Every structure is written in C-alpha cells, then in structure tokens.
Amino acid sequence: MYASSARTSPSRPEVVIVPPLRPQTTQPAALAFAEAYANEDIVLQTARSLTHELGLDSVSPAAGSVLRLLAAAGNAKAVVEIGTGTGVSGVWLLRGMRTDGVLTTIDVENEHQRIARRIFLEAGFASSRTRIITGRALDVLPRLADGVYDLVFVDADATEFTACAEAALRLLRPGGVLAINGALANGRISDPAARDVGTLTIRETVRVVRESEEWIPAIIPSGAGLLAAVKR
C-alpha cells in the first residue's frame, strides 16, 4: 500500500481588514474629569472669582496645569506672560518655574495688575519673582531682550495672536516654548461659516506656526485650547 502522493496546499495567512481611522472625540465627562483633576487651592479659587467679578476670562484649571507642566519641563527661569488678568495663569506658571525664576507679565489694565500683585504674594511668591509691566503688549515686547526667555504665554486679544507669535520667536531661546490660549476660537476654529476677525486671526496663527520650519507645534485641547510650539 502506497502513501498518497497528493500534497496539501499551504495555508494562506488570514487577511485582517482594518477599518479607516476616525477622529476620536473627547466626551464632556472626560473634559470635566481633566478640569477637576487640576485641583486649585484657595489662592487660585480667589483669583478666579475676582476674574469673573471683573467680567474677564482666564485659563481653565486644566489649561493652567498644562502651563505649569510646560514651565517645569523646561526648567523655566525667564517667562513672559501677555495678559496678566488677576493672576490665575501667572500663579500656575510660577508654580512650575524654577525657584529663582522671574515672570514678566504685561497687561494694559493697571487695576487688574494690582489685584494680581496681591494674588502672587498670597501664593507665597516674593515681589522679586515678578516683573509687572503696564502697557500694550505690542509696544512692550520690542523692549524685551532677544533669545533669553524659556517660555512665552499669550492670553491676549485674538487679533494680536500672529504678532505675538512673531515676537515670541525673537524672544525665545532655542528649545523655548510658545503657548497661546484660545486656539480653538470658542469651538469656531473648524467652522467655515465663522468669519469674524478673531477667528480668522487664530486660524492664520495656527497655520503659520504649523507651516513654519522654526516651530514644532501641537494643539492641546485643554480649556479654550492651547497652541503650543517649541522653537527649533
């Protein structure tokens, strides 16, 4: 009896069909968790309450914690803040900076800065840790030194975003970080029907930073959205 000479066909590898990737959306509950995760103490809660009383906006707790993270990761010693407000973002930045770091903060409203000065002191920061300048940012920034800052944070009128980003490129050292609050334009950034000046300027700033060879950018969807970029 002879064995059959028939040969079985080699098995073919199973073909796995991978569906195309779809954009992942962050659910409101997850966003709420991220905001609650960034716990704020009584000093920040007070500063935030004063912000609301004045009818101002400030970075959300989650966005503030990102600023603290960026300052700490870069071991920031010299930081520029455009938009002092009542000191909410300033406290977050100072808590991430080196203990000998100095925050230069700029705002057109002296009264807001008076409140922020008190908030900084209540948060435990000596007056030598802050340099508070009253004036329009685009008038003040040209007076600051080139290439010596570790981080520039912009929380100003959206129509000035592009100009502030250009100034930051000059102010930052290589490896320094630019962070702009409000990069999602209150949810209008991807709405083609939104054609107001502020939204158009934000879109232009986001595009210019992304296409520039001098930046390594990312959009961080915390709070109102942070456009963050590292200077090459």
C-alpha positions, 0 to 999 in steps of 0.5 A: 500500500502506497502513501498518497502522493497528493500534497496539501496546499499551504495555508494562506495567512488570514487577511485582517481588514482594518477599518479607516481611522476616525477622529476620536472625540473627547466626551464632556465627562472626560473634559470635566474629569481633566478640569477637576483633576487640576485641583486649585487651592484657595489662592487660585479659587480667589483669583478666579472669582475676582476674574469673573467679578471683573467680567474677564476670562482666564485659563481653565484649571486644566489649561493652567496645569498644562502651563505649569507642566510646560514651565517645569519641563523646561526648567523655566527661569525667564517667562513672559506672560501677555495678559496678566488678568488677576493672576490665575495663569501667572500663579500656575506658571510660577508654580512650575518655574524654577525657584529663582525664576522671574515672570514678566507679565504685561497687561494694559489694565493697571487695576487688574495688575494690582489685584494680581500683585496681591494674588502672587504674594498670597501664593507665597511668591516674593515681589522679586519673582515678578516683573509687572509691566503696564502697557500694550503688549505690542509696544512692550515686547520690542523692549524685551531682550532677544533669545533669553526667555524659556517660555512665552504665554499669550492670553491676549486679544485674538487679533494680536495672536500672529504678532505675538507669535512673531515676537515670541520667536525673537524672544525665545531661546532655542528649545523655548516654548510658545503657548497661546490660549484660545486656539480653538476660537470658542469651538469656531476654529473648524467652522467655515461659516465663522468669519469674524476677525478673531477667528480668522486671526487664530486660524492664520496663527495656527497655520503659520506656526504649523507651516513654519520650519522654526516651530514644532507645534501641537494643539492641546485641547485643554480649556479654550485650547492651547497652541503650543510650539517649541522653537527649533 
